[in-house]
């Protein structure tokens, strides 16, 4: 059996004989049959709390000593005393001291001996009593770690990979930051699962892409798959700053004093032109998806405008191409943890996922539908695979309509032209609100009312042939569901959730670390249009997506924009719209000029993944 085929099926641990063998060595008590669920039989109050510093093998701060990263550990005391080893759940983060984790921005706190008292989030409270160790890693250059933050580069990834190596007996750790007394991880079997939201989940992606042995699963939540795509969309700038700002935001005081050279590289090799450089190549995990041996449980908000869903789409597709075992949750939220939009189901599913992947329990999670998708606030559907079977990329074509400035969208070859002038004061919601009115800031194209529901699932592309009037021009393409709906208010302060005052509890507590967290509920909004998917590009990258060039006014250029992955149903009676415009207010920065662009509609089209029927013109 090939390596690819081995990854495409669930591991042999699911067989009865091996499950019994694993259960005998890992479960709290002898089982009369194959166990299906880990139980909270260990004392959280008596758990071992300790810290070690793992040698990364790097000297990022150039102080003449190998960097050591701080690793805070909470693990059940009883298994080690009984000669049993436990698996590890790990969250490697730059946020443990500067900014906090979770909806309540929790920080690590310590006792006078330097051992962790409060570990942010519920993972230790819930899983340690169930026979797991929880490990919180301070990325290099943050909190109590040596080294420098390099924003997704070698130092960041090696910070966490070295810990996986140590857990598996391949790296050194010490009992203090500068001492010589070594620490062994004899209490673990090395089977490690990484989890985390945003930057934390990004590091899980990066470590998995190294193919490190012992990493059995990752659970990246709203995570980046390529750092270039966090800062740029095909050359169009998504933010007015680069990775140097983010590094400075999380650096420890010690790192700020020592890491000027790293900070300078983050400026010099991440030019605001949007050109691809070796810095971005180092931070592209998608290209190494073939190395991933861990299973992946991916979670993302389809309206996440921080880590936009292009990240999940390209990572998911690359993992699928390489036969990696996968599961996915897609919510209507923005940049929100599933603990705060579907708490009970999330804890239960995550519990069963780790039990299966790290303890080898045959609990059926591998036989459940691959995808959970939030169709309406708190209303979820499933798909056996994702994108669903039968999904096909269908070409939709814009054309001129009966009313000037309001075009049509259908299956027939487009004709005519449409023009718009970039207006940085307007964005996608403004364009959608005036889709049936000619305005100078957009080109809009709509189907007739749909005769059946239309499901879009996956990533779309829009190809345009555009003639600019200036040497610089940015493009936005959006797909829009035109019709009334109630959705999560992803543009609100909670990005689709409201935080309440009452608390729910998930696991055991101590005086210094409560397992009780503020409850949340859906924050909804009534809308007349819903943006389904978005994409942006610098027209100057028409010939090379890695390097933009000045445009010749009056010359037509053809460019394909990648739109973010989604799963959305446009209901019967609604219309589907394609809008092409310039600067998308608050989502990309404007170009140097104010161009007018004319689209050749006979050479403009959208490739949209439809399941399985399109009812339009």
C-alpha positions in Angstrom: 0.0 0.0 0.0 1.4 3.4 -1.0 2.0 6.2 1.6 -0.8 8.2 0.0 -3.2 5.4 0.3 -2.3 4.8 3.9 -3.2 8.4 4.7 -6.5 8.1 3.0 -7.8 5.5 5.4 -8.2 5.6 9.2 -5.3 4.0 11.0 -5.3 0.3 12.0 -5.8 1.4 15.6 -9.5 1.1 14.9 -9.3 -2.6 14.6 -10.5 -4.6 17.6 -7.3 -6.3 18.6 -5.1 -3.2 18.5 -7.8 -1.1 20.2 -7.8 -3.5 23.1 -4.0 -3.4 23.2 -3.9 0.4 23.3 -6.8 0.5 25.8 -4.8 -1.8 28.2 -1.9 0.7 28.2 -3.8 4.0 28.1 -7.2 3.7 29.8 -7.6 4.6 33.5 -9.1 1.2 34.3 -9.1 -2.2 32.6 -11.9 -2.5 30.1 -14.1 -5.5 29.6 -14.4 -4.5 25.9 -13.0 -2.0 23.6 -13.4 1.5 25.2 -15.3 4.2 23.4 -14.9 7.2 25.6 -12.3 8.5 28.0 -13.8 9.3 31.4 -12.8 12.0 34.0 -11.3 9.6 36.5 -8.1 11.5 37.4 -7.7 14.4 39.8 -7.3 17.8 38.2 -6.5 19.3 41.6 -3.6 16.9 42.1 -2.3 17.1 38.5 1.4 17.6 38.0 2.1 21.2 36.9 5.6 21.7 35.7 7.7 23.7 33.2 10.5 22.7 31.0 12.6 24.6 28.4 13.1 22.8 25.1 16.2 23.4 23.0 15.0 24.4 19.5 18.5 24.1 17.9 18.3 27.7 16.6 19.9 30.9 17.8 17.5 33.4 16.4 18.4 36.2 18.9 22.2 35.7 18.2 23.2 35.6 21.8 25.5 32.6 21.3 23.2 30.1 23.0 20.6 27.8 21.4 17.1 29.2 21.9 14.9 27.5 24.5 11.2 27.7 24.4 9.1 27.5 27.6 6.7 24.6 27.8 4.1 24.6 30.6 2.6 21.2 31.3 -0.5 20.0 33.2 -0.8 16.2 33.3 -2.6 13.6 35.5 -0.5 12.4 38.3 -1.9 8.9 38.6 -0.9 7.3 35.3 2.8 8.0 35.8 2.6 6.5 39.3 1.1 3.4 37.8 3.6 3.2 35.0 1.2 4.2 32.2 1.9 6.8 29.6 -0.5 9.4 28.3 -0.9 11.3 25.0 -0.6 15.1 24.7 -2.8 17.9 23.5 -0.7 21.0 22.7 -1.4 24.6 21.9 1.6 26.6 20.8 0.9 30.3 21.0 2.5 33.8 20.9 -0.4 35.2 23.0 0.0 33.6 26.4 1.4 36.8 28.0 0.7 39.7 25.7 -2.9 39.3 24.6 -4.7 36.3 26.0 -6.6 33.4 24.6 -10.3 32.9 24.1 -13.3 35.1 24.4 -12.2 36.2 27.8 -8.6 36.9 26.8 -7.1 34.6 29.5 -3.4 34.7 30.2 -1.1 32.1 31.8 -0.5 32.7 35.5 2.2 31.2 37.6 2.9 30.3 41.3 6.0 31.3 43.1 7.9 28.3 41.8 7.2 29.3 38.2 4.6 26.5 37.5 1.5 27.3 35.7 -1.6 28.0 37.8 -4.1 29.2 35.1 -3.8 27.6 31.7 -6.0 29.5 29.3 -9.1 27.8 27.7 -10.8 24.6 28.8 -8.5 22.1 27.3 -6.6 21.2 30.5 -9.7 21.3 32.7 -11.5 18.9 30.5 -8.9 16.6 29.1 -6.4 16.1 31.9 -9.0 14.3 34.1 -9.6 12.1 31.1 -6.1 10.9 30.8 -4.4 13.5 28.6 -1.6 15.8 29.2 -2.0 19.4 28.1 1.0 21.4 27.0 1.0 25.2 26.4 4.1 26.3 24.4 5.3 29.9 24.3 6.5 30.5 20.8 10.1 31.8 20.5 10.4 35.4 21.4 7.3 35.5 23.6 6.5 35.2 27.3 9.2 33.0 28.9 10.9 31.8 25.7 14.2 32.7 24.1 14.6 33.6 20.5 12.7 35.8 18.1 9.2 35.9 16.7 9.4 35.5 12.9 5.6 35.4 12.1 5.1 31.9 10.8 8.7 31.3 9.7 11.3 28.8 10.7 11.6 30.0 14.3 7.8 30.0 14.9 7.4 26.5 13.5 10.5 25.1 15.1 9.3 26.4 18.5 6.5 23.8 18.4 8.1 21.1 16.3 11.0 20.8 18.8 8.5 20.2 21.5 6.9 17.3 19.5 10.4 16.0 19.0 11.1 16.2 22.8 7.8 14.4 23.6 9.1 11.6 21.3 12.6 11.5 22.8 14.3 13.3 19.9 15.2 16.7 21.5 16.6 18.0 24.7 14.8 20.0 27.4 15.9 21.5 30.7 14.3 22.2 34.0 15.2 25.9 33.8 15.7 28.5 31.1 19.5 28.7 31.5 20.4 25.6 33.6 22.0 22.3 32.6 19.7 19.8 34.3 17.8 17.9 31.6 14.2 16.9 31.7 12.8 13.8 30.1 9.2 13.3 28.9 9.0 9.7 30.2 5.4 10.2 31.2 4.1 10.4 27.6 3.8 7.9 24.7 4.6 10.8 22.3 1.2 10.7 20.6 0.5 14.5 20.1 -2.5 16.5 18.9 -2.1 20.2 18.2 -5.0 22.7 18.5 -5.4 26.4 18.3 -7.2 29.4 16.9 -5.7 31.9 14.5 -1.9 32.2 14.9 -1.9 29.1 17.2 -3.8 27.0 14.6 -1.4 28.4 11.9 1.5 26.9 13.8 -0.3 23.6 13.9 -0.6 23.8 10.1 3.1 24.7 9.8 4.3 21.9 12.1 2.1 19.3 10.3 3.7 20.4 7.0 7.1 19.4 8.3 5.9 15.7 8.6 7.2 15.5 12.1 6.8 12.0 13.6 4.5 11.7 16.6 2.1 14.5 15.6 -1.1 12.4 15.0 -3.7 15.1 14.5 -4.1 18.9 14.3 -7.2 21.0 14.9 -6.6 24.4 13.2 -9.3 26.9 13.9 -9.5 30.0 11.7 -5.9 29.4 10.7 -3.5 30.7 8.1 -2.2 28.3 5.4 0.1 30.7 3.6 1.2 34.0 5.2 1.4 35.8 1.9 -2.3 35.3 1.6 -2.9 36.9 5.0 -1.3 40.2 3.8 -2.0 40.2 0.1 -4.6 38.9 -2.4 -2.8 38.4 -5.7 -0.8 41.6 -5.0 -3.6 43.7 -3.6 -2.8 44.7 0.0 -5.2 43.5 2.6 -3.6 45.5 5.5 -1.7 48.7 5.7 1.2 47.0 7.6 3.3 43.9 7.3 4.5 41.1 9.6 6.9 43.4 11.4 3.9 45.0 13.1 2.5 41.6 14.3 5.9 40.6 15.5 6.3 43.7 17.5 2.8 43.2 19.0 3.7 39.9 20.6 7.5 40.2 21.3 8.7 39.8 24.8 10.8 42.7 26.2 13.8 40.5 25.9 13.1 39.8 22.3 12.6 43.4 21.4 16.1 44.1 22.7 17.7 41.3 20.8 15.7 40.8 17.6 16.3 43.9 15.5 17.8 41.8 12.6 14.8 39.6 12.4 12.5 42.6 12.6 14.4 44.2 9.8 14.0 41.1 7.6 10.3 41.2 8.2 10.2 44.7 6.7 12.8 44.3 3.9 11.6 40.9 2.5 7.9 41.7 2.8 7.6 44.6 0.4 4.3 46.5 0.3 4.3 46.0 -3.5 2.9 42.6 -2.9 5.7 40.8 -4.7 6.4 37.2 -3.8 9.7 36.8 -2.0 11.7 34.0 -0.3 10.2 35.2 3.0 6.7 34.3 1.8 7.9 31.0 0.3 9.2 30.0 3.7 5.8 30.7 5.2 3.7 28.8 2.6 2.6 25.5 4.2 0.3 24.6 1.3 3.3 23.6 -0.9 4.3 21.0 1.8 0.9 19.4 2.2 2.4 16.2 0.8 4.4 15.9 4.0 1.4 16.0 6.3 1.0 12.7 8.2 -1.4 14.0 10.8 -5.2 13.9 10.4 -6.8 17.4 10.2 -10.0 18.7 11.8 -10.4 22.1 10.3 -12.8 24.8 11.6 -13.4 28.2 10.0 -16.0 31.0 9.9 -17.2 31.6 6.3 -17.4 35.3 7.0 -14.0 35.5 8.7 -12.5 38.8 7.3 -9.4 38.4 9.4 -8.1 35.0 8.3 -10.1 34.9 5.1 -11.5 31.6 3.8 -9.0 31.4 1.0 -6.8 29.9 3.6 -9.1 27.0 4.4 -9.9 26.4 0.7 -6.4 26.0 -0.6 -5.3 24.0 2.5 -8.3 21.7 2.3 -7.8 21.1 -1.4 -4.1 20.4 -1.0 -4.7 17.9 1.9 -7.4 16.2 -0.2 -5.0 15.9 -3.1 -2.5 14.1 -0.8 -5.0 11.8 0.8 -4.9 13.3 4.3 -7.8 12.2 6.6 -10.0 15.3 7.1 -13.0 16.7 8.9 -14.4 20.2 8.7 -16.8 22.6 10.4 -17.9 25.8 8.6 -19.9 28.4 10.5 -21.6 31.7 9.6 -19.4 33.6 12.0 -16.3 35.7 11.6 -13.1 35.0 13.4 -14.7 33.0 16.2 -13.8 29.8 18.1 -16.4 27.0 17.9 -16.4 27.0 21.8 -18.3 30.3 21.4 -20.7 29.4 18.6 -21.6 25.8 19.2 -20.2 24.9 22.6 -21.8 21.6 23.7 -21.5 20.0 20.3 -17.9 21.3 19.9 -16.7 19.8 23.2 -18.4 16.5 22.5 -17.0 16.3 19.0 -13.5 17.4 20.0 -13.5 14.8 22.8 -14.4 12.0 20.5 -11.9 13.2 17.9 -9.0 13.2 20.3 -10.2 9.9 21.8 -10.1 8.3 18.3 -6.9 9.9 17.1 -4.8 9.9 20.3 -6.2 7.0 22.3 -7.2 4.8 19.4 -10.8 4.4 20.5 -13.2 3.0 17.9 -16.0 5.5 18.7 -17.4 6.0 15.2 -16.3 9.6 14.7 -14.5 8.5 11.6 -17.7 7.2 10.1 -19.7 10.3 10.7 -20.2 12.9 7.9 -17.1 14.8 7.0 -18.6 18.3 7.1 -20.8 20.3 9.4 -22.1 23.5 7.9 -24.1 26.2 9.6 -26.9 27.0 7.1 -28.7 29.5 9.4 -27.8 30.8 12.8 -27.6 27.7 15.1 -29.0 25.5 12.3 -26.5 23.0 11.0 -26.5 20.5 8.1 -24.0 17.8 7.3 -22.3 16.4 4.1 -20.8 13.0 3.8 -17.8 14.5 2.0 -16.9 18.1 1.3 -17.3 19.6 -1.2 -20.3 17.3 -1.7 -20.3 14.6 -4.3 -21.6 15.8 -7.6 -20.2 19.3 -7.2 -19.2 20.7 -10.5 -17.5 24.0 -11.6 -20.1 25.7 -13.7 -19.2 28.7 -15.9 -21.5 31.7 -15.4 -21.3 34.6 -17.9 -22.1 38.2 -17.4 -23.8 40.2 -20.2 -25.4 43.6 -20.8 -29.0 43.9 -19.7 -32.1 45.8 -20.8 -31.2 48.6 -18.4 -27.8 50.3 -18.9 -25.5 49.5 -16.0 -27.5 46.5 -14.7 -26.3 43.3 -16.4 -27.5 39.7 -16.5 -25.7 36.5 -15.4 -26.4 33.2 -17.0 -25.0 30.3 -19.0 -24.9 31.9 -22.4 -21.8 33.7 -23.8 -21.6 37.2 -22.6 -21.7 40.3 -24.8 -21.0 44.0 -24.6 -19.0 45.9 -22.0 -19.4 47.4 -18.6 -17.3 50.1 -16.9 -16.8 51.4 -13.4 -14.6 53.9 -11.6 -12.8 52.9 -8.4 -14.3 54.5 -5.3 -12.5 53.6 -2.1 -15.3 55.0 0.0 -17.6 52.1 -1.0 -17.5 48.4 -0.6 -19.3 45.1 -1.2 -22.3 45.8 1.0 -22.8 49.2 -0.8 -22.6 47.6 -4.2 -25.0 44.8 -3.3 -27.6 47.3 -1.8 -27.7 49.1 -5.2 -27.4 46.1 -7.5 -30.5 47.0 -9.5 -29.5 50.6 -9.9 -26.8 51.9 -12.3 -23.9 53.4 -10.2 -20.5 54.4 -11.4 -18.6 52.4 -8.8 -19.4 48.9 -9.9 -20.4 46.5 -12.6 -23.2 44.2 -11.5 -24.8 41.2 -13.1 -27.8 39.2 -11.8 -29.7 36.0 -12.6 -33.4 35.9 -12.7 -35.2 34.5 -9.6 -34.1 30.9 -9.0 -36.6 28.2 -9.6 -34.7 25.8 -7.2 -32.3 26.2 -4.4 -28.7 26.6 -5.6 -25.8 25.4 -3.4 -22.3 26.9 -3.9 -19.7 24.7 -2.2 -16.0 25.2 -2.5 -13.8 27.8 -4.2 -14.8 30.0 -7.2 -12.8 31.9 -9.8 -13.6 35.0 -11.8 -11.8 35.7 -15.0 -12.0 39.3 -16.3 -10.6 41.1 -19.3 -10.3 44.7 -18.2 -8.9 47.9 -19.8 -7.7 50.4 -17.2 -7.2 54.2 -17.6 -4.3 54.3 -15.2 -1.0 52.5 -14.4 -2.4 50.9 -11.3 -5.7 49.2 -10.6 -7.1 46.8 -8.1 -10.1 44.5 -8.7 -12.7 43.0 -6.4 -15.1 40.2 -7.4 -17.9 39.1 -5.2 -20.8 36.6 -5.4 -23.9 37.8 -3.7 -27.2 36.1 -2.7 -29.9 38.7 -3.3 -32.9 38.1 -1.1 -34.0 38.5 2.5 -32.4 36.4 5.2 -31.5 36.4 8.9 -27.7 35.7 9.3 -25.1 36.0 12.0 -24.0 39.6 12.2 -20.4 38.9 11.3 -19.7 42.6 11.0 -20.7 43.3 14.6 -18.3 43.6 17.5 -18.7 39.9 18.4 -18.5 38.8 14.7 -21.7 36.8 15.0 -21.9 36.1 18.7 -23.0 37.9 21.8 -21.3 37.2 25.1 -23.7 36.7 28.1 -23.1 37.0 31.8 -23.9 33.5 32.9 -21.3 30.7 32.7 -21.2 27.1 31.7 -18.6 24.7 33.0 -16.5 22.2 31.0 -14.2 20.1 33.2 -12.7 20.4 36.7 -11.7 23.6 38.4 -9.1 24.8 40.9 -9.0 28.1 42.8 -6.6 29.4 40.2 -8.1 27.9 37.0 -11.9 27.8 36.5 -13.5 25.5 34.0 -16.5 27.9 33.8 -16.7 30.3 30.9 -19.2 33.0 29.8 -22.0 31.7 27.7 -22.7 33.1 24.2 -25.6 33.3 21.8 -26.0 34.1 18.1 -25.9 37.8 17.3 -28.1 38.0 14.2 -29.0 40.6 11.6 -31.8 40.8 9.0 -30.4 41.5 5.5 -31.6 41.8 2.0 -28.3 40.5 0.5 -25.6 38.2 1.7 -22.0 38.1 0.3 -21.3 34.5 -0.5 -17.6 34.7 -1.6 -15.0 37.4 -2.3 -11.7 37.8 -4.1 -9.3 40.6 -4.8 -6.3 41.2 -7.1 -3.8 43.7 -8.4 -4.5 43.9 -12.2 -0.7 44.4 -12.5 -0.2 40.7 -11.6 -2.0 39.6 -14.8 1.2 37.9 -16.2 2.8 36.8 -12.9 0.9 36.4 -9.7 4.1 36.9 -7.8 5.1 40.2 -9.2 3.0 43.2 -10.2 4.0 45.6 -13.1 2.7 49.0 -14.2 -0.2 48.9 -16.5 -0.5 50.6 -19.9 -3.6 52.8 -19.9 -5.9 51.8 -22.7 -4.6 48.2 -23.0 -6.8 45.2 -22.1 -5.5 42.7 -19.6 -6.9 39.3 -18.6 -6.7 38.2 -15.0 -8.2 35.4 -12.9 -9.2 36.2 -9.3 -9.4 33.4 -6.8 -12.5 33.7 -4.6 -12.6 32.4 -1.1 -14.1 29.0 -0.2 -17.7 28.8 1.0 -20.8 26.7 1.4 -23.9 28.6 0.8 -27.4 27.9 -0.4 -29.1 30.6 -2.5 -32.8 29.8 -1.9 -35.4 29.4 -4.5 -36.8 32.8 -5.4 -33.6 34.6 -4.6 -31.1 35.8 -7.3 -27.4 35.3 -7.6 -25.2 38.3 -8.5 -21.7 38.7 -9.6 -20.2 42.2 -8.9 -16.9 43.4 -10.2 -15.5 46.6 -8.8 -12.3 48.3 -7.6 -11.3 48.9 -3.9 -13.4 47.0 -1.4 -13.7 49.4 1.5 -12.0 48.2 4.7 -11.0 44.9 3.0 -8.2 46.0 0.7 -6.2 49.2 0.5 -6.7 51.4 -2.6 -4.2 51.7 -5.4 -2.1 54.7 -6.1 -4.4 55.9 -8.9 -8.2 56.2 -9.3 -8.8 54.1 -12.4 -11.8 53.6 -14.5 -11.9 50.0 -15.9 -13.9 48.7 -18.8 -14.8 45.0 -18.8 -15.0 43.0 -22.1 -18.0 40.8 -21.1 -17.4 38.3 -23.9 -14.1 37.5 -22.1 -15.3 37.7 -18.5 -16.8 34.7 -16.6 -17.1 33.1 -13.2 -16.4 29.4 -12.5 -18.6 28.5 -9.5 -18.8 25.1 -7.8 -22.5 24.2 -7.9 -24.3 21.3 -6.2 -25.8 20.1 -8.5 -28.2 22.4 -10.4 -28.2 25.9 -11.7 -31.6 27.5 -12.5 -30.8 30.8 -14.2 -30.6 32.5 -17.5 
